[in-house]
Amino acid sequence: MNAQLFTTLLLGTMTVFSLVVLRTIHRASGATRVVATIGVAFASWMVATILLLSQGLLNAGNYTIPLFGIVVVGPFIAGLVAYSRSDQLRSAISTMTTVDFLQIQLWRSPFGVFFFFTADLPLWFQLLGGIGDIAAGLGAAAALRYLQRNPQNETRGIIMGNTVGLADFALVLSSGMAFVVPDVSLDLGFNLIPLYAVPIFFLTHAASLALLLRGDNNVPVLSGTQP
């Protein structure tokens, strides 16, 4: 696929994905100010990522394994810090249900498709990452279907909905750092997936699993309200 078309389609997909995340949070919490703040953070994050990439931050020779780890994990840590320090953000996220988180994880599949339309990746990694992300989205869909039939078993639904996605991240990111990052200079477009989308999905996994730790797994999974 033409690099400009690829980047345009990916940016469009990421924009729609970001709006879906914001809409999901707003629908669950009604916290307009919090959602607006998250929206500004998303937009700033995306623009900063594009600017850094356009300046050659992750070109061949600069794209080291430690740097890759920092730029992928850094936004995730920033999200956790914001969550820990903002009562309003914690309150908004706490109103979200397992279904909300799983519906966000469905977007793993569209991002997986992009693996097959970049010439920068070796074929084996295209298959590993693409099929893995598509499987993660399908796993979330299967968990949603399970919860519709078994709303009383939310704990199992949470585990089902997160297992495939987290396993895919563990396999793809470790393989990428070991075999792809040292040798491949990815184009600006594809780099947006690990630098922008992946941390959001990581945060979604964390928030979903936190329902188990909080003992909130008895909340109605098909609504956006708590008892």
MOSULZI-V895300 format. One line per field, one symbol per residue. phi: phi as a letter, one per 30 degrees, with the letter a starting at -180 (. if undefined). A space follows every 50 residues. Layout:
phi: ???
//
This chain:
phi: .eeddeddddddddddedddddddddddcidddddddddddedddddddd dddddiecdejcdddededddddeddddddddddccddddddddddcede dddddedddeddddedbbddcdeddedddddddddddddddddddddddb ddcdeddddddcdddddddeddddddddbcedcccddeddeddddcdedd deddedddddddddicdcdddcbcbcd
//
